[in-house]
Amino acid sequence: MDTPLGKEALQELEAGLGYLQRIIDREAYVNDRMWLDINLPEKEYEFCKAFAKDLANTREALSSARSTIRKYLKDTEEK
């Protein structure tokens, strides 16, 4: 990228990442409910297990990106 994003664009990006994080949290909740089904076949169980891992990794990446943006915005406000 040749030009840096402005403050407003970064704030919108951070908000968008927060929205995606809420979607991931909802999907994680639905997936967790499936784990409670004691009759879940092994294939579906393994899928839920892998999906839960992917959701956790995605949630962590979104959280890290949001933190980086918030820190950058805070640091640039202080200057």
MODELLER restraints for C-alpha pairs under 7 A, 6 or more apart:
rsr = mdl.restraints
at = mdl.atoms
rsr.add(forms.Gaussian(group=physical.xy_distance, feature=features.Distance(at['CA:10:A'], at['CA:69:A']), mean=6.84, stdev=0.5))
rsr.add(forms.Gaussian(group=physical.xy_distance, feature=features.Distance(at['CA:14:A'], at['CA:66:A']), mean=5.43, stdev=0.5))
rsr.add(forms.Gaussian(group=physical.xy_distance, feature=features.Distance(at['CA:14:A'], at['CA:69:A']), mean=6.53, stdev=0.5))
rsr.add(forms.Gaussian(group=physical.xy_distance, feature=features.Distance(at['CA:17:A'], at['CA:62:A']), mean=6.13, stdev=0.5))
rsr.add(forms.Gaussian(group=physical.xy_distance, feature=features.Distance(at['CA:17:A'], at['CA:66:A']), mean=6.58, stdev=0.5))
rsr.add(forms.Gaussian(group=physical.xy_distance, feature=features.Distance(at['CA:21:A'], at['CA:59:A']), mean=6.00, stdev=0.5))
rsr.add(forms.Gaussian(group=physical.xy_distance, feature=features.Distance(at['CA:21:A'], at['CA:62:A']), mean=6.43, stdev=0.5))
rsr.add(forms.Gaussian(group=physical.xy_distance, feature=features.Distance(at['CA:24:A'], at['CA:55:A']), mean=6.39, stdev=0.5))
rsr.add(forms.Gaussian(group=physical.xy_distance, feature=features.Distance(at['CA:24:A'], at['CA:59:A']), mean=6.55, stdev=0.5))
rsr.add(forms.Gaussian(group=physical.xy_distance, feature=features.Distance(at['CA:28:A'], at['CA:52:A']), mean=6.46, stdev=0.5))
rsr.add(forms.Gaussian(group=physical.xy_distance, feature=features.Distance(at['CA:28:A'], at['CA:55:A']), mean=6.46, stdev=0.5))
rsr.add(forms.Gaussian(group=physical.xy_distance, feature=features.Distance(at['CA:31:A'], at['CA:48:A']), mean=6.34, stdev=0.5))
rsr.add(forms.Gaussian(group=physical.xy_distance, feature=features.Distance(at['CA:31:A'], at['CA:52:A']), mean=6.92, stdev=0.5))
